[in-house]
Amino acid sequence: MTDAETSLEDLPGLLSDVGDLESGLAGLGTRVDSVEDGLDGVTTGLGTLGTTVTGLTSDVGDLEDQVGQQELDIDQIETDAAALGATVTGLAGDVTGLQTDMTGVQGQVDGLVTDVTGLQSDVLSLCGVVPVC
């Protein structure tokens, strides 16, 4: 047998091998298409994830602003409470002063009652002397 005859005898096997290679390539093309579709899904998912992260970042910023405002509000409440405490202390001092003044006034009233009682006695003692009574 010559090389040409051997080559012709191998032709059906070679054609079968070429057919197998073509089938394999077609399967590989399908797989590549599937991978591309998967990558498109990942890209879409990454875009959605990026939007979600941006939204979350914005939410975190809003929460930080709210916490900052709460801290300012708490500071103001503490300042107001300290001022109110000073006012209450001042009022307590005023009440103490008023109590002292009232004690003095009570002493004066008691003195006036004593004076009026004495005047009443004097007037009653004059009733026997003065005919007007």
Secondary structure in CASP SS format (residue, H / E / C, confidence):
PFRMAT SS
TARGET T0000
AUTHOR 0000-0000-0000
METHOD secondary structure of the structure
MODEL  1
M C 1.00
T C 1.00
D H 1.00
A H 1.00
E H 1.00
T H 1.00
S H 1.00
L H 1.00
E H 1.00
D H 1.00
L H 1.00
P H 1.00
G H 1.00
L H 1.00
L H 1.00
S H 1.00
D H 1.00
V H 1.00
G H 1.00
D H 1.00
L H 1.00
E H 1.00
S H 1.00
G H 1.00
L H 1.00
A H 1.00
G H 1.00
L H 1.00
G H 1.00
T H 1.00
R H 1.00
V H 1.00
D H 1.00
S H 1.00
V H 1.00
E H 1.00
D H 1.00
G H 1.00
L H 1.00
D H 1.00
G H 1.00
V H 1.00
T H 1.00
T H 1.00
G H 1.00
L H 1.00
G H 1.00
T H 1.00
L H 1.00
G H 1.00
T H 1.00
T H 1.00
V H 1.00
T H 1.00
G H 1.00
L H 1.00
T H 1.00
S H 1.00
D H 1.00
V H 1.00
G H 1.00
D H 1.00
L H 1.00
E H 1.00
D H 1.00
Q H 1.00
V H 1.00
G H 1.00
Q H 1.00
Q H 1.00
E H 1.00
L H 1.00
D H 1.00
I H 1.00
D H 1.00
Q H 1.00
I H 1.00
E H 1.00
T H 1.00
D H 1.00
A H 1.00
A H 1.00
A H 1.00
L H 1.00
G H 1.00
A H 1.00
T H 1.00
V H 1.00
T H 1.00
G H 1.00
L H 1.00
A H 1.00
G H 1.00
D H 1.00
V H 1.00
T H 1.00
G H 1.00
L H 1.00
Q H 1.00
T H 1.00
D H 1.00
M H 1.00
T H 1.00
G H 1.00
V H 1.00
Q H 1.00
G H 1.00
Q H 1.00
V H 1.00
D H 1.00
G H 1.00
L H 1.00
V H 1.00
T H 1.00
D H 1.00
V H 1.00
T H 1.00
G H 1.00
L H 1.00
Q H 1.00
S H 1.00
D H 1.00
V H 1.00
L H 1.00
S H 1.00
L H 1.00
C C 1.00
G C 1.00
V C 1.00
V C 1.00
P C 1.00
V C 1.00
C C 1.00
END
